[in-house]
């Protein structure tokens, strides 16, 4: 058998480093601020506080009418208001323009 001269073909070291090296990462994306919660329970806390203290309230309706009374109970869509000298009333929240504590 004749000995055959075989030349080994080796890639250069730089070529290997380029193949192995991980690609450079782009700057990490800035994290967005979390979306604020839809429901904070602040409204519920306010109603409970006024109910427990039996605070006299003034309710101004969208049509400009004002009502005076104390909040007896509330739910998702309405308030039950106890009034002196007038019948108690159930107010739908969308009908209330704003309300405040009676001075």
C-alpha positions in Angstrom: 0.0 0.0 0.0 1.2 3.4 -0.9 1.1 6.0 1.6 -1.0 8.9 0.5 -0.2 12.3 1.6 -3.4 13.7 2.9 -3.6 17.4 3.8 -6.0 18.2 6.6 -8.2 21.1 5.9 -8.8 23.1 9.1 -10.8 26.2 9.3 -9.1 29.2 10.8 -9.6 29.9 14.5 -11.4 33.2 13.7 -14.0 31.4 11.6 -14.8 29.1 14.4 -15.1 31.9 16.9 -17.5 33.7 14.7 -19.7 30.7 14.3 -19.7 29.9 18.0 -20.0 33.4 19.4 -23.6 34.2 20.3 -25.1 37.1 18.2 -24.9 40.4 20.0 -28.2 41.2 21.7 -30.0 44.4 21.0 -30.7 46.7 24.0 -33.5 45.1 26.0 -36.9 46.7 25.3 -38.1 49.2 27.9 -40.7 47.7 30.0 -44.1 49.3 29.8 -45.8 50.6 32.8 -48.5 48.2 34.1 -52.1 49.2 33.2 -53.9 50.7 36.1 -56.6 48.5 37.6 -60.2 49.0 36.3 -61.7 48.9 39.7 -60.0 50.6 42.7 -62.9 50.2 45.3 -62.6 53.9 46.2 -66.2 54.5 45.4 -67.3 51.6 47.6 -65.1 52.8 50.4 -66.6 56.3 50.2 -70.2 54.9 50.3 -69.5 52.7 53.2 -67.9 55.5 55.2 -70.9 57.8 54.6 -73.4 55.1 55.4 -71.7 54.2 58.7 -71.5 57.9 59.8 -75.0 58.6 58.5 -73.6 61.7 56.8 -76.2 64.1 55.4 -75.6 64.3 51.7 -76.7 66.5 48.8 -77.2 64.8 45.5 -77.3 67.0 42.3 -79.0 65.2 39.5 -78.1 65.6 35.8 -81.3 67.7 35.3 -80.2 70.2 38.0 -82.5 68.9 40.8 -81.0 68.6 44.2 -81.9 66.0 46.8 -81.0 65.9 50.5 -80.7 62.7 52.4 -78.6 59.9 53.9 -77.3 56.9 52.0 -79.0 53.7 53.3 -77.4 51.2 50.9 -75.9 51.0 47.5 -75.2 48.5 44.8 -73.5 48.5 41.4 -76.1 50.8 39.7 -78.1 52.7 42.3 -78.2 54.3 45.8 -81.0 54.1 48.3 -81.4 57.5 50.0 -83.4 58.1 53.1 -84.9 61.6 53.3 -86.7 63.5 56.1 -90.1 64.9 55.2 -90.1 63.2 51.8 -90.3 59.6 50.7 -87.1 57.6 50.5 -85.8 57.3 47.0 -83.8 55.0 44.8 -81.3 57.0 42.7 -79.7 55.5 39.6 -76.0 56.4 39.6 -76.0 57.6 35.9 -78.7 60.1 37.0 -76.4 61.7 39.6 -74.2 64.5 38.3 -72.3 64.9 41.6 -72.8 64.7 45.3 -71.3 66.2 48.4 -71.6 66.3 52.2 -74.2 68.7 53.4 -72.7 71.5 55.4 
